[in-house]
Amino acid sequence: RGITVSMRSKESEADYRYFREADLPPLEVADWKETIEIPELPDARRERFVAEYGLDSEAASKLTSTKAVADFFEAVAEEFDPDVAATWVADNLLGELNYRDMLITDIEGRLDEFSHLIELVENDELTVKNAEEVVLRSMLDDGDDPETIIDREGLGKADDDAIADFVTEAIEENPDAVDDYHSGEDGALNFLVGQVMQKSGGSADPGSVNQLLREELDS
């Protein structure tokens, strides 16, 4: 007739007549079960980076693109301000690696060298420009350490006396730019900053040069 009729019901374990398997001993779950955890997943790690390090969502996404990248960033963030670490890893390092079709795993053994490069910048011993455009690129292309590259390229940061001399020379050699500055032309100061940077071989700090030029020109 096309219908299903229940013949009997089982409402408790006793109704199923379970029997213990004689060949299987009782399983004692030890304390080690408390140590078994699912590894931190990318979404959870990204959210933690935002909450713990104060990163924006874009930076956090870049830094959790792979486990290796996230691990590298956290190692750097142990030594430097998280924002500094994020900028160097997410923007500078990953950008240069991508350009070369390299992965973060290709330089995992050079974490100390990378950290030293950041340290040189933070200690005002190397300009950001030279660190990013010369030293970091040479580290990836040639495999040299930062100190070797700095010595070879003569990138040690110029001292204050040398910068002052470069500023004086730039002012004396470019009277038209000086007149333009006094006339209120914004580009004149940038031109003079460029002249000083060129004389210093890029070893002067642009901010310091800008300040020194203003002091000299306004005196």
C-alpha positions as CSV (number, residue, x, y, z in Angstrom):
1,R,0.0,0.0,0.0
2,G,3.1,2.3,-0.1
3,I,3.3,3.0,3.6
4,T,5.9,2.3,6.4
5,V,4.8,1.0,9.7
6,S,7.1,0.9,12.8
7,M,7.4,-2.6,14.1
8,R,9.2,-1.9,17.4
9,S,11.2,0.9,19.2
10,K,14.5,1.1,21.0
11,E,14.6,3.8,23.6
12,S,17.7,3.1,25.7
13,E,21.2,1.6,25.4
14,A,20.0,-1.6,27.1
15,D,17.6,-2.1,24.2
16,Y,20.6,-2.4,21.9
17,R,22.3,-5.0,24.0
18,Y,25.8,-3.5,23.7
19,F,28.7,-5.8,24.5
20,R,32.3,-4.8,25.5
21,E,34.9,-5.8,23.0
22,A,37.1,-8.2,24.8
23,D,40.2,-7.4,22.7
24,L,40.1,-3.7,23.3
25,P,41.4,-2.5,26.8
26,P,40.0,0.6,28.4
27,L,41.4,3.8,27.1
28,E,42.8,6.2,29.7
29,V,42.9,9.8,28.4
30,A,46.0,11.3,29.9
31,D,46.9,15.0,30.6
32,W,48.4,15.3,27.1
33,K,45.0,15.9,25.6
34,E,45.1,19.4,27.1
35,T,48.1,20.2,25.0
36,I,46.5,19.3,21.7
37,E,45.4,22.5,20.0
38,I,44.5,23.5,16.5
39,P,47.3,25.7,15.1
40,E,46.4,29.4,14.9
41,L,44.5,29.9,11.6
42,P,45.3,32.8,9.2
43,D,42.0,34.7,10.0
44,A,42.6,34.4,13.7
45,R,46.2,35.5,13.4
46,R,45.2,38.4,11.2
47,E,42.7,39.6,13.9
48,R,45.4,39.1,16.6
49,F,47.9,41.3,14.6
50,V,45.3,44.1,14.4
51,A,44.4,43.8,18.1
52,E,47.9,43.1,19.6
53,Y,50.1,45.1,17.3
54,G,47.7,47.9,16.3
55,L,48.1,47.2,12.6
56,D,45.6,48.2,10.0
57,S,43.7,45.5,8.2
58,E,45.7,45.9,5.0
59,A,49.1,45.4,6.7
60,A,47.8,42.6,8.8
61,S,46.5,40.8,5.6
62,K,49.9,41.1,4.0
63,L,51.7,39.9,7.1
64,T,49.5,36.8,7.4
65,S,49.6,35.9,3.7
66,T,51.7,32.8,4.7
67,K,52.7,31.3,8.0
68,A,56.4,32.0,7.1
69,V,55.7,35.7,6.6
70,A,53.8,36.0,9.8
71,D,56.5,34.2,11.8
72,F,59.2,36.4,10.2
73,F,57.2,39.6,11.1
74,E,56.7,38.5,14.7
75,A,60.4,37.8,15.1
76,V,61.2,41.3,13.9
77,A,58.4,42.8,16.0
78,E,60.1,41.4,19.1
79,E,63.0,43.7,18.5
80,F,61.4,46.9,17.1
81,D,58.2,48.9,17.3
82,P,55.4,46.9,15.6
83,D,54.7,49.8,13.1
84,V,58.4,49.9,12.2
85,A,58.6,46.1,11.8
86,A,55.4,46.1,9.7
87,T,56.6,48.8,7.4
88,W,59.9,47.0,6.8
89,V,58.5,43.6,6.3
90,A,55.1,44.3,4.6
91,D,56.2,47.1,2.3
92,N,60.0,47.0,1.8
93,L,61.0,43.4,2.1
94,L,57.9,41.7,0.6
95,G,58.0,44.2,-2.3
96,E,61.6,43.5,-3.1
97,L,61.1,39.8,-2.8
98,N,58.0,39.8,-5.1
99,Y,60.0,41.8,-7.6
100,R,62.6,39.0,-7.7
101,D,60.1,36.1,-7.6
102,M,61.6,35.2,-4.2
103,L,59.8,33.9,-1.1
104,I,60.3,34.8,2.6
105,T,61.6,31.3,3.1
106,D,64.5,32.2,0.8
107,I,65.9,34.5,3.5
108,E,64.7,32.9,6.7
109,G,68.3,32.3,7.8
110,R,69.1,36.0,7.4
111,L,66.7,37.4,10.0
112,D,69.6,38.8,12.1
113,E,71.0,40.7,9.0
114,F,67.6,42.1,8.2
115,S,67.1,43.2,11.8
116,H,70.6,44.8,11.8
117,L,69.7,46.8,8.8
118,I,66.6,48.2,10.6
119,E,68.8,48.9,13.7
120,L,71.2,51.0,11.6
121,V,68.3,53.1,10.4
122,E,66.7,53.4,13.8
123,N,70.1,54.4,15.3
124,D,70.5,57.1,12.7
125,E,73.6,55.5,11.3
126,L,72.1,54.9,7.8
127,T,69.5,56.9,5.8
128,V,66.1,55.3,5.1
129,K,66.7,55.9,1.4
130,N,70.1,54.1,1.3
131,A,68.8,51.3,3.5
132,E,65.8,50.7,1.2
133,E,67.2,51.4,-2.2
134,V,70.8,50.2,-1.9
135,V,71.5,48.0,1.1
136,L,68.3,45.9,1.1
137,R,68.5,45.3,-2.7
138,S,72.1,44.4,-2.6
139,M,71.4,42.0,0.3
140,L,68.9,40.1,-1.9
141,D,70.9,40.4,-5.1
142,D,74.4,39.7,-3.9
143,G,73.8,37.9,-0.6
144,D,76.1,40.3,1.3
145,D,75.5,41.5,4.8
146,P,74.6,45.2,5.5
147,E,78.0,46.2,6.9
148,T,79.8,44.9,3.8
149,I,77.5,46.8,1.5
150,I,77.8,50.0,3.5
151,D,81.6,49.8,3.4
152,R,81.7,49.0,-0.3
153,E,79.3,51.7,-1.3
154,G,80.5,54.3,1.2
155,L,77.1,54.8,2.7
156,G,78.0,55.7,6.2
157,K,75.9,58.6,7.3
158,A,77.6,62.0,6.8
159,D,78.5,63.8,10.0
160,D,77.0,67.2,10.9
161,D,80.1,69.1,9.9
162,A,80.2,67.6,6.4
163,I,76.5,68.2,5.9
164,A,77.0,71.9,6.9
165,D,79.8,72.2,4.3
166,F,77.6,70.7,1.6
167,V,74.8,73.1,2.5
168,T,77.1,76.1,2.2
169,E,78.4,74.9,-1.1
170,A,74.9,74.3,-2.5
171,I,73.8,77.8,-1.5
172,E,76.9,79.4,-3.0
173,E,76.7,77.5,-6.2
174,N,73.0,78.1,-6.9
175,P,72.2,81.8,-6.4
176,D,69.2,81.6,-8.7
177,A,67.6,78.9,-6.5
178,V,68.3,81.0,-3.4
179,D,66.6,84.0,-5.0
180,D,63.6,81.8,-5.9
181,Y,63.4,80.6,-2.4
182,H,63.3,84.1,-1.0
183,S,60.6,84.9,-3.6
184,G,58.5,82.2,-2.2
185,E,58.9,79.4,-4.8
186,D,58.3,76.1,-3.1
187,G,60.4,74.1,-5.5
188,A,63.5,76.0,-4.8
189,L,64.1,74.5,-1.4
190,N,63.6,71.0,-2.8
191,F,66.1,71.7,-5.5
192,L,68.7,72.8,-2.9
193,V,68.0,69.7,-0.8
194,G,68.6,67.6,-3.9
195,Q,71.9,69.3,-4.5
196,V,73.1,68.6,-0.9
197,M,72.0,65.0,-1.1
198,Q,73.9,64.6,-4.4
199,K,77.1,66.1,-2.8
200,S,76.7,63.7,0.2
201,G,76.3,60.7,-2.1
202,G,72.9,60.1,-0.4
203,S,74.4,59.8,3.0
204,A,72.8,62.9,4.5
205,D,69.4,62.8,6.1
206,P,66.9,64.7,4.0
207,G,65.1,66.1,7.0
208,S,68.3,67.4,8.5
209,V,69.4,68.9,5.2
210,N,66.0,70.7,4.9
211,Q,66.3,72.2,8.3
212,L,69.9,73.3,7.9
213,L,69.0,74.9,4.5
214,R,66.1,76.8,6.0
215,E,68.3,78.1,8.9
216,E,71.0,79.3,6.5
217,L,68.6,80.8,4.0
218,D,66.5,82.6,6.6
219,S,69.4,83.9,8.6
